[in-house]
Amino acid sequence: MDSRSDESLAVEEAKKRLRSLSESVDPLSVIKEHPIKAVGMAFLAGVALNAAQKGKPLPPSLFELGTQLLKRL
């Protein structure tokens, strides 16, 4: 019986930790810090997705531009 209460206590503690961490993490912080780069990456992702759906290879210039943007993010 004690292991059951210890287990529920551990679960409640884990839930509290997760909630406190989730409040402090901002997944949009990268976009807020680098809005132009984020828009560029979203555009390139859209071009790549469109090319992949149509079976076309990604143009080399766009691939290189994407890797350069990723390095700077």
PDB file of N, CA, C and O in Angstrom, chain B, residues numbered from 101:
ATOM      1  N   MET B 101       0.814  -1.189   0.000  1.00  0.00           N
ATOM      2  CA  MET B 101       0.000   0.000   0.000  1.00  0.00           C
ATOM      3  C   MET B 101       0.860   1.257   0.000  1.00  0.00           C
ATOM      4  O   MET B 101       0.515   2.255  -0.633  1.00  0.00           O
ATOM      5  N   ASP B 102       1.984   1.203   0.714  1.00  0.00           N
ATOM      6  CA  ASP B 102       2.861   2.368   0.756  1.00  0.00           C
ATOM      7  C   ASP B 102       3.476   2.665  -0.599  1.00  0.00           C
ATOM      8  O   ASP B 102       3.659   3.830  -0.951  1.00  0.00           O
ATOM      9  N   SER B 103       3.798   1.633  -1.362  1.00  0.00           N
ATOM     10  CA  SER B 103       4.405   1.866  -2.674  1.00  0.00           C
ATOM     11  C   SER B 103       3.428   2.578  -3.600  1.00  0.00           C
ATOM     12  O   SER B 103       3.836   3.373  -4.447  1.00  0.00           O
ATOM     13  N   ARG B 104       2.154   2.297  -3.441  1.00  0.00           N
ATOM     14  CA  ARG B 104       1.127   2.956  -4.259  1.00  0.00           C
ATOM     15  C   ARG B 104       1.066   4.449  -3.947  1.00  0.00           C
ATOM     16  O   ARG B 104       0.961   5.266  -4.862  1.00  0.00           O
ATOM     17  N   SER B 105       1.131   4.814  -2.669  1.00  0.00           N
ATOM     18  CA  SER B 105       1.082   6.227  -2.300  1.00  0.00           C
ATOM     19  C   SER B 105       2.376   6.930  -2.692  1.00  0.00           C
ATOM     20  O   SER B 105       2.352   8.095  -3.089  1.00  0.00           O
ATOM     21  N   ASP B 106       3.507   6.231  -2.583  1.00  0.00           N
ATOM     22  CA  ASP B 106       4.779   6.803  -3.023  1.00  0.00           C
ATOM     23  C   ASP B 106       4.768   7.027  -4.527  1.00  0.00           C
ATOM     24  O   ASP B 106       5.283   8.030  -5.022  1.00  0.00           O
ATOM     25  N   GLU B 107       4.179   6.088  -5.241  1.00  0.00           N
ATOM     26  CA  GLU B 107       4.102   6.191  -6.696  1.00  0.00           C
ATOM     27  C   GLU B 107       3.243   7.381  -7.106  1.00  0.00           C
ATOM     28  O   GLU B 107       3.618   8.134  -8.005  1.00  0.00           O
ATOM     29  N   SER B 108       2.097   7.557  -6.456  1.00  0.00           N
ATOM     30  CA  SER B 108       1.222   8.677  -6.803  1.00  0.00           C
ATOM     31  C   SER B 108       1.872  10.006  -6.409  1.00  0.00           C
ATOM     32  O   SER B 108       1.692  11.022  -7.081  1.00  0.00           O
ATOM     33  N   LEU B 109       2.631   9.982  -5.308  1.00  0.00           N
ATOM     34  CA  LEU B 109       3.349  11.184  -4.907  1.00  0.00           C
ATOM     35  C   LEU B 109       4.409  11.542  -5.942  1.00  0.00           C
ATOM     36  O   LEU B 109       4.595  12.717  -6.259  1.00  0.00           O
ATOM     37  N   ALA B 110       5.098  10.547  -6.467  1.00  0.00           N
ATOM     38  CA  ALA B 110       6.111  10.792  -7.492  1.00  0.00           C
ATOM     39  C   ALA B 110       5.472  11.327  -8.770  1.00  0.00           C
ATOM     40  O   ALA B 110       6.031  12.197  -9.436  1.00  0.00           O
ATOM     41  N   VAL B 111       4.307  10.804  -9.102  1.00  0.00           N
ATOM     42  CA  VAL B 111       3.598  11.269 -10.296  1.00  0.00           C
ATOM     43  C   VAL B 111       3.155  12.716 -10.114  1.00  0.00           C
ATOM     44  O   VAL B 111       3.291  13.527 -11.030  1.00  0.00           O
ATOM     45  N   GLU B 112       2.634  13.042  -8.951  1.00  0.00           N
ATOM     46  CA  GLU B 112       2.205  14.414  -8.687  1.00  0.00           C
ATOM     47  C   GLU B 112       3.391  15.378  -8.730  1.00  0.00           C
ATOM     48  O   GLU B 112       3.276  16.490  -9.246  1.00  0.00           O
ATOM     49  N   GLU B 113       4.516  14.949  -8.192  1.00  0.00           N
ATOM     50  CA  GLU B 113       5.722  15.791  -8.230  1.00  0.00           C
ATOM     51  C   GLU B 113       6.189  15.987  -9.668  1.00  0.00           C
ATOM     52  O   GLU B 113       6.590  17.086 -10.050  1.00  0.00           O
ATOM     53  N   ALA B 114       6.137  14.935 -10.453  1.00  0.00           N
ATOM     54  CA  ALA B 114       6.531  15.034 -11.862  1.00  0.00           C
ATOM     55  C   ALA B 114       5.602  15.984 -12.610  1.00  0.00           C
ATOM     56  O   ALA B 114       6.056  16.768 -13.444  1.00  0.00           O
ATOM     57  N   LYS B 115       4.308  15.919 -12.316  1.00  0.00           N
ATOM     58  CA  LYS B 115       3.349  16.818 -12.954  1.00  0.00           C
ATOM     59  C   LYS B 115       3.639  18.274 -12.594  1.00  0.00           C
ATOM     60  O   LYS B 115       3.570  19.155 -13.452  1.00  0.00           O
ATOM     61  N   LYS B 116       3.959  18.522 -11.341  1.00  0.00           N
ATOM     62  CA  LYS B 116       4.278  19.882 -10.902  1.00  0.00           C
ATOM     63  C   LYS B 116       5.520  20.401 -11.616  1.00  0.00           C
ATOM     64  O   LYS B 116       5.559  21.549 -12.060  1.00  0.00           O
ATOM     65  N   ARG B 117       6.527  19.549 -11.721  1.00  0.00           N
ATOM     66  CA  ARG B 117       7.766  19.954 -12.400  1.00  0.00           C
ATOM     67  C   ARG B 117       7.509  20.254 -13.873  1.00  0.00           C
ATOM     68  O   ARG B 117       7.999  21.248 -14.409  1.00  0.00           O
ATOM     69  N   LEU B 118       6.733  19.383 -14.523  1.00  0.00           N
ATOM     70  CA  LEU B 118       6.421  19.586 -15.934  1.00  0.00           C
ATOM     71  C   LEU B 118       5.660  20.887 -16.146  1.00  0.00           C
ATOM     72  O   LEU B 118       5.953  21.634 -17.079  1.00  0.00           O
ATOM     73  N   ARG B 119       4.692  21.159 -15.292  1.00  0.00           N
ATOM     74  CA  ARG B 119       3.922  22.399 -15.423  1.00  0.00           C
ATOM     75  C   ARG B 119       4.793  23.631 -15.222  1.00  0.00           C
ATOM     76  O   ARG B 119       4.662  24.611 -15.956  1.00  0.00           O
ATOM     77  N   SER B 120       5.679  23.586 -14.233  1.00  0.00           N
ATOM     78  CA  SER B 120       6.539  24.753 -13.986  1.00  0.00           C
ATOM     79  C   SER B 120       7.526  24.954 -15.129  1.00  0.00           C
ATOM     80  O   SER B 120       7.802  26.093 -15.508  1.00  0.00           O
ATOM     81  N   LEU B 121       8.061  23.872 -15.685  1.00  0.00           N
ATOM     82  CA  LEU B 121       8.979  24.003 -16.808  1.00  0.00           C
ATOM     83  C   LEU B 121       8.265  24.463 -18.069  1.00  0.00           C
ATOM     84  O   LEU B 121       8.804  25.266 -18.832  1.00  0.00           O
ATOM     85  N   SER B 122       7.056  23.960 -18.292  1.00  0.00           N
ATOM     86  CA  SER B 122       6.329  24.351 -19.503  1.00  0.00           C
ATOM     87  C   SER B 122       5.939  25.824 -19.477  1.00  0.00           C
ATOM     88  O   SER B 122       5.785  26.439 -20.533  1.00  0.00           O
ATOM     89  N   GLU B 123       5.779  26.393 -18.298  1.00  0.00           N
ATOM     90  CA  GLU B 123       5.473  27.817 -18.205  1.00  0.00           C
ATOM     91  C   GLU B 123       6.694  28.672 -18.517  1.00  0.00           C
ATOM     92  O   GLU B 123       6.559  29.789 -19.015  1.00  0.00           O
ATOM     93  N   SER B 124       7.886  28.152 -18.227  1.00  0.00           N
ATOM     94  CA  SER B 124       9.098  28.941 -18.433  1.00  0.00           C
ATOM     95  C   SER B 124       9.665  28.801 -19.846  1.00  0.00           C
ATOM     96  O   SER B 124      10.487  29.620 -20.259  1.00  0.00           O
ATOM     97  N   VAL B 125       9.240  27.775 -20.598  1.00  0.00           N
ATOM     98  CA  VAL B 125       9.757  27.549 -21.946  1.00  0.00           C
ATOM     99  C   VAL B 125       8.855  28.254 -22.952  1.00  0.00           C
ATOM    100  O   VAL B 125       7.633  28.110 -22.918  1.00  0.00           O
ATOM    101  N   ASP B 126       9.472  29.015 -23.842  1.00  0.00           N
ATOM    102  CA  ASP B 126       8.720  29.700 -24.887  1.00  0.00           C
ATOM    103  C   ASP B 126       9.169  29.161 -26.244  1.00  0.00           C
ATOM    104  O   ASP B 126      10.239  29.532 -26.725  1.00  0.00           O
ATOM    105  N   PRO B 127       8.370  28.289 -26.873  1.00  0.00           N
ATOM    106  CA  PRO B 127       8.798  27.700 -28.146  1.00  0.00           C
ATOM    107  C   PRO B 127       8.890  28.721 -29.277  1.00  0.00           C
ATOM    108  O   PRO B 127       9.548  28.466 -30.286  1.00  0.00           O
ATOM    109  N   LEU B 128       8.249  29.852 -29.125  1.00  0.00           N
ATOM    110  CA  LEU B 128       8.290  30.871 -30.173  1.00  0.00           C
ATOM    111  C   LEU B 128       9.418  31.885 -29.965  1.00  0.00           C
ATOM    112  O   LEU B 128       9.499  32.873 -30.695  1.00  0.00           O
ATOM    113  N   SER B 129      10.274  31.656 -28.993  1.00  0.00           N
ATOM    114  CA  SER B 129      11.337  32.621 -28.704  1.00  0.00           C
ATOM    115  C   SER B 129      12.302  32.776 -29.876  1.00  0.00           C
ATOM    116  O   SER B 129      12.799  33.875 -30.126  1.00  0.00           O
ATOM    117  N   VAL B 130      12.572  31.686 -30.598  1.00  0.00           N
ATOM    118  CA  VAL B 130      13.468  31.773 -31.757  1.00  0.00           C
ATOM    119  C   VAL B 130      12.855  32.657 -32.827  1.00  0.00           C
ATOM    120  O   VAL B 130      13.558  33.448 -33.457  1.00  0.00           O
ATOM    121  N   ILE B 131      11.560  32.533 -33.038  1.00  0.00           N
ATOM    122  CA  ILE B 131      10.882  33.351 -34.046  1.00  0.00           C
ATOM    123  C   ILE B 131      10.861  34.812 -33.612  1.00  0.00           C
ATOM    124  O   ILE B 131      11.026  35.712 -34.435  1.00  0.00           O
ATOM    125  N   LYS B 132      10.658  35.044 -32.317  1.00  0.00           N
ATOM    126  CA  LYS B 132      10.645  36.418 -31.819  1.00  0.00           C
ATOM    127  C   LYS B 132      12.016  37.063 -31.933  1.00  0.00           C
ATOM    128  O   LYS B 132      12.115  38.261 -32.200  1.00  0.00           O
ATOM    129  N   GLU B 133      13.068  36.293 -31.738  1.00  0.00           N
ATOM    130  CA  GLU B 133      14.431  36.834 -31.807  1.00  0.00           C
ATOM    131  C   GLU B 133      14.897  37.037 -33.245  1.00  0.00           C
ATOM    132  O   GLU B 133      15.633  37.983 -33.529  1.00  0.00           O
ATOM    133  N   HIS B 134      14.474  36.155 -34.156  1.00  0.00           N
ATOM    134  CA  HIS B 134      14.930  36.207 -35.547  1.00  0.00           C
ATOM    135  C   HIS B 134      13.738  36.092 -36.505  1.00  0.00           C
ATOM    136  O   HIS B 134      13.584  35.062 -37.162  1.00  0.00           O
ATOM    137  N   PRO B 135      12.902  37.114 -36.596  1.00  0.00           N
ATOM    138  CA  PRO B 135      11.691  36.974 -37.415  1.00  0.00           C
ATOM    139  C   PRO B 135      11.968  36.844 -38.913  1.00  0.00           C
ATOM    140  O   PRO B 135      11.286  36.079 -39.595  1.00  0.00           O
ATOM    141  N   ILE B 136      12.939  37.563 -39.428  1.00  0.00           N
ATOM    142  CA  ILE B 136      13.238  37.501 -40.864  1.00  0.00           C
ATOM    143  C   ILE B 136      13.758  36.119 -41.241  1.00  0.00           C
ATOM    144  O   ILE B 136      13.339  35.545 -42.246  1.00  0.00           O
ATOM    145  N   LYS B 137      14.660  35.593 -40.442  1.00  0.00           N
ATOM    146  CA  LYS B 137      15.209  34.265 -40.715  1.00  0.00           C
ATOM    147  C   LYS B 137      14.131  33.200 -40.598  1.00  0.00           C
ATOM    148  O   LYS B 137      14.123  32.235 -41.362  1.00  0.00           O
ATOM    149  N   ALA B 138      13.230  33.368 -39.654  1.00  0.00           N
ATOM    150  CA  ALA B 138      12.154  32.397 -39.479  1.00  0.00           C
ATOM    151  C   ALA B 138      11.225  32.386 -40.690  1.00  0.00           C
ATOM    152  O   ALA B 138      10.790  31.321 -41.128  1.00  0.00           O
ATOM    153  N   VAL B 139      10.925  33.548 -41.224  1.00  0.00           N
ATOM    154  CA  VAL B 139      10.079  33.620 -42.420  1.00  0.00           C
ATOM    155  C   VAL B 139      10.800  32.995 -43.606  1.00  0.00           C
ATOM    156  O   VAL B 139      10.188  32.284 -44.404  1.00  0.00           O
ATOM    157  N   GLY B 140      12.092  33.256 -43.724  1.00  0.00           N
ATOM    158  CA  GLY B 140      12.876  32.657 -44.808  1.00  0.00           C
ATOM    159  C   GLY B 140      12.909  31.148 -44.722  1.00  0.00           C
ATOM    160  O   GLY B 140      12.781  30.462 -45.736  1.00  0.00           O
ATOM    161  N   MET B 141      13.079  30.625 -43.522  1.00  0.00           N
ATOM    162  CA  MET B 141      13.103  29.173 -43.355  1.00  0.00           C
ATOM    163  C   MET B 141      11.730  28.567 -43.641  1.00  0.00           C
ATOM    164  O   MET B 141      11.635  27.482 -44.215  1.00  0.00           O
ATOM    165  N   ALA B 142      10.679  29.260 -43.245  1.00  0.00           N
ATOM    166  CA  ALA B 142       9.334  28.762 -43.523  1.00  0.00           C
ATOM    167  C   ALA B 142       9.076  28.741 -45.032  1.00  0.00           C
ATOM    168  O   ALA B 142       8.460  27.808 -45.547  1.00  0.00           O
ATOM    169  N   PHE B 143       9.543  29.761 -45.726  1.00  0.00           N
ATOM    170  CA  PHE B 143       9.389  29.808 -47.183  1.00  0.00           C
ATOM    171  C   PHE B 143      10.150  28.662 -47.843  1.00  0.00           C
ATOM    172  O   PHE B 143       9.618  27.976 -48.715  1.00  0.00           O
ATOM    173  N   LEU B 144      11.398  28.461 -47.420  1.00  0.00           N
ATOM    174  CA  LEU B 144      12.186  27.378 -47.997  1.00  0.00           C
ATOM    175  C   LEU B 144      11.592  26.008 -47.672  1.00  0.00           C
ATOM    176  O   LEU B 144      11.640  25.096 -48.498  1.00  0.00           O
ATOM    177  N   ALA B 145      11.039  25.866 -46.485  1.00  0.00           N
ATOM    178  CA  ALA B 145      10.397  24.604 -46.129  1.00  0.00           C
ATOM    179  C   ALA B 145       9.181  24.361 -47.015  1.00  0.00           C
ATOM    180  O   ALA B 145       8.921  23.227 -47.418  1.00  0.00           O
ATOM    181  N   GLY B 146       8.442  25.413 -47.316  1.00  0.00           N
ATOM    182  CA  GLY B 146       7.298  25.278 -48.208  1.00  0.00           C
ATOM    183  C   GLY B 146       7.702  24.903 -49.618  1.00  0.00           C
ATOM    184  O   GLY B 146       7.049  24.076 -50.256  1.00  0.00           O
ATOM    185  N   VAL B 147       8.777  25.507 -50.111  1.00  0.00           N
ATOM    186  CA  VAL B 147       9.276  25.171 -51.443  1.00  0.00           C
ATOM    187  C   VAL B 147       9.750  23.719 -51.474  1.00  0.00           C
ATOM    188  O   VAL B 147       9.467  22.986 -52.422  1.00  0.00           O
ATOM    189  N   ALA B 148      10.476  23.309 -50.426  1.00  0.00           N
ATOM    190  CA  ALA B 148      10.981  21.935 -50.373  1.00  0.00           C
ATOM    191  C   ALA B 148       9.835  20.935 -50.286  1.00  0.00           C
ATOM    192  O   ALA B 148       9.875  19.892 -50.939  1.00  0.00           O
ATOM    193  N   LEU B 149       8.819  21.240 -49.492  1.00  0.00           N
ATOM    194  CA  LEU B 149       7.677  20.347 -49.361  1.00  0.00           C
ATOM    195  C   LEU B 149       6.921  20.241 -50.677  1.00  0.00           C
ATOM    196  O   LEU B 149       6.509  19.149 -51.069  1.00  0.00           O
ATOM    197  N   ASN B 150       6.738  21.347 -51.351  1.00  0.00           N
ATOM    198  CA  ASN B 150       6.056  21.351 -52.639  1.00  0.00           C
ATOM    199  C   ASN B 150       6.839  20.533 -53.659  1.00  0.00           C
ATOM    200  O   ASN B 150       6.254  19.758 -54.416  1.00  0.00           O
ATOM    201  N   ALA B 151       8.159  20.701 -53.683  1.00  0.00           N
ATOM    202  CA  ALA B 151       8.981  19.944 -54.624  1.00  0.00           C
ATOM    203  C   ALA B 151       8.951  18.459 -54.295  1.00  0.00           C
ATOM    204  O   ALA B 151       8.934  17.621 -55.197  1.00  0.00           O
ATOM    205  N   ALA B 152       8.945  18.130 -53.016  1.00  0.00           N
ATOM    206  CA  ALA B 152       8.926  16.720 -52.622  1.00  0.00           C
ATOM    207  C   ALA B 152       7.602  16.057 -53.000  1.00  0.00           C
ATOM    208  O   ALA B 152       7.581  14.887 -53.382  1.00  0.00           O
ATOM    209  N   GLN B 153       6.511  16.794 -52.897  1.00  0.00           N
ATOM    210  CA  GLN B 153       5.208  16.228 -53.237  1.00  0.00           C
ATOM    211  C   GLN B 153       5.080  15.994 -54.732  1.00  0.00           C
ATOM    212  O   GLN B 153       4.401  15.063 -55.166  1.00  0.00           O
ATOM    213  N   LYS B 154       5.729  16.833 -55.512  1.00  0.00           N
ATOM    214  CA  LYS B 154       5.656  16.688 -56.965  1.00  0.00           C
ATOM    215  C   LYS B 154       6.748  15.781 -57.519  1.00  0.00           C
ATOM    216  O   LYS B 154       6.771  15.501 -58.718  1.00  0.00           O
ATOM    217  N   GLY B 155       7.646  15.322 -56.663  1.00  0.00           N
ATOM    218  CA  GLY B 155       8.711  14.425 -57.102  1.00  0.00           C
ATOM    219  C   GLY B 155       9.875  15.129 -57.757  1.00  0.00           C
ATOM    220  O   GLY B 155      10.699  14.484 -58.406  1.00  0.00           O
ATOM    221  N   LYS B 156       9.963  16.432 -57.603  1.00  0.00           N
ATOM    222  CA  LYS B 156      11.062  17.188 -58.196  1.00  0.00           C
ATOM    223  C   LYS B 156      12.196  17.316 -57.184  1.00  0.00           C
ATOM    224  O   LYS B 156      11.945  17.388 -55.981  1.00  0.00           O
ATOM    225  N   PRO B 157      13.428  17.345 -57.651  1.00  0.00           N
ATOM    226  CA  PRO B 157      14.533  17.596 -56.709  1.00  0.00           C
ATOM    227  C   PRO B 157      14.562  19.070 -56.313  1.00  0.00           C
ATOM    228  O   PRO B 157      14.132  19.942 -57.069  1.00  0.00           O
ATOM    229  N   LEU B 158      15.063  19.321 -55.145  1.00  0.00           N
ATOM    230  CA  LEU B 158      15.191  20.697 -54.664  1.00  0.00           C
ATOM    231  C   LEU B 158      16.300  21.399 -55.439  1.00  0.00           C
ATOM    232  O   LEU B 158      17.389  20.843 -55.579  1.00  0.00           O
ATOM    233  N   PRO B 159      16.054  22.601 -55.944  1.00  0.00           N
ATOM    234  CA  PRO B 159      17.122  23.316 -56.654  1.00  0.00           C
ATOM    235  C   PRO B 159      18.337  23.520 -55.748  1.00  0.00           C
ATOM    236  O   PRO B 159      18.185  23.874 -54.579  1.00  0.00           O
ATOM    237  N   PRO B 160      19.540  23.299 -56.281  1.00  0.00           N
ATOM    238  CA  PRO B 160      20.752  23.397 -55.451  1.00  0.00           C
ATOM    239  C   PRO B 160      20.911  24.753 -54.774  1.00  0.00           C
ATOM    240  O   PRO B 160      21.389  24.824 -53.641  1.00  0.00           O
ATOM    241  N   SER B 161      20.521  25.822 -55.445  1.00  0.00           N
ATOM    242  CA  SER B 161      20.687  27.150 -54.853  1.00  0.00           C
ATOM    243  C   SER B 161      19.800  27.306 -53.615  1.00  0.00           C
ATOM    244  O   SER B 161      20.226  27.900 -52.625  1.00  0.00           O
ATOM    245  N   LEU B 162      18.584  26.784 -53.659  1.00  0.00           N
ATOM    246  CA  LEU B 162      17.700  26.871 -52.502  1.00  0.00           C
ATOM    247  C   LEU B 162      18.179  25.980 -51.364  1.00  0.00           C
ATOM    248  O   LEU B 162      18.055  26.337 -50.193  1.00  0.00           O
ATOM    249  N   PHE B 163      18.728  24.819 -51.712  1.00  0.00           N
ATOM    250  CA  PHE B 163      19.257  23.932 -50.681  1.00  0.00           C
ATOM    251  C   PHE B 163      20.430  24.594 -49.965  1.00  0.00           C
ATOM    252  O   PHE B 163      20.528  24.535 -48.739  1.00  0.00           O
ATOM    253  N   GLU B 164      21.308  25.216 -50.724  1.00  0.00           N
ATOM    254  CA  GLU B 164      22.462  25.892 -50.118  1.00  0.00           C
ATOM    255  C   GLU B 164      22.014  27.083 -49.271  1.00  0.00           C
ATOM    256  O   GLU B 164      22.558  27.316 -48.192  1.00  0.00           O
ATOM    257  N   LEU B 165      21.034  27.828 -49.751  1.00  0.00           N
ATOM    258  CA  LEU B 165      20.510  28.950 -48.984  1.00  0.00           C
ATOM    259  C   LEU B 165      19.889  28.476 -47.676  1.00  0.00           C
ATOM    260  O   LEU B 165      20.055  29.113 -46.635  1.00  0.00           O
ATOM    261  N   GLY B 166      19.184  27.372 -47.733  1.00  0.00           N
ATOM    262  CA  GLY B 166      18.581  26.802 -46.531  1.00  0.00           C
ATOM    263  C   GLY B 166      19.624  26.377 -45.515  1.00  0.00           C
ATOM    264  O   GLY B 166      19.458  26.620 -44.320  1.00  0.00           O
ATOM    265  N   THR B 167      20.691  25.750 -45.969  1.00  0.00           N
ATOM    266  CA  THR B 167      21.737  25.338 -45.027  1.00  0.00           C
ATOM    267  C   THR B 167      22.440  26.535 -44.421  1.00  0.00           C
ATOM    268  O   THR B 167      22.813  26.496 -43.248  1.00  0.00           O
ATOM    269  N   GLN B 168      22.632  27.593 -45.184  1.00  0.00           N
ATOM    270  CA  GLN B 168      23.239  28.797 -44.644  1.00  0.00           C
ATOM    271  C   GLN B 168      22.342  29.444 -43.577  1.00  0.00           C
ATOM    272  O   GLN B 168      22.828  29.909 -42.547  1.00  0.00           O
ATOM    273  N   LEU B 169      21.045  29.466 -43.834  1.00  0.00           N
ATOM    274  CA  LEU B 169      20.119  30.018 -42.843  1.00  0.00           C
ATOM    275  C   LEU B 169      20.088  29.179 -41.578  1.00  0.00           C
ATOM    276  O   LEU B 169      20.027  29.719 -40.473  1.00  0.00           O
ATOM    277  N   LEU B 170      20.129  27.867 -41.732  1.00  0.00           N
ATOM    278  CA  LEU B 170      20.136  26.993 -40.553  1.00  0.00           C
ATOM    279  C   LEU B 170      21.382  27.206 -39.707  1.00  0.00           C
ATOM    280  O   LEU B 170      21.309  27.155 -38.479  1.00  0.00           O
ATOM    281  N   LYS B 171      22.513  27.441 -40.338  1.00  0.00           N
ATOM    282  CA  LYS B 171      23.754  27.680 -39.607  1.00  0.00           C
ATOM    283  C   LYS B 171      23.665  28.955 -38.788  1.00  0.00           C
ATOM    284  O   LYS B 171      24.243  29.032 -37.704  1.00  0.00           O
ATOM    285  N   ARG B 172      22.957  29.949 -39.281  1.00  0.00           N
ATOM    286  CA  ARG B 172      22.884  31.233 -38.596  1.00  0.00           C
ATOM    287  C   ARG B 172      21.817  31.293 -37.518  1.00  0.00           C
ATOM    288  O   ARG B 172      21.832  32.191 -36.675  1.00  0.00           O
ATOM    289  N   LEU B 173      20.886  30.340 -37.538  1.00  0.00           N
ATOM    290  CA  LEU B 173      19.833  30.314 -36.517  1.00  0.00           C
ATOM    291  C   LEU B 173      20.324  29.818 -35.229  1.00  0.00           C
ATOM    292  O   LEU B 173      19.559  29.736 -34.268  1.00  0.00           O
TER     293      LEU B 173
END
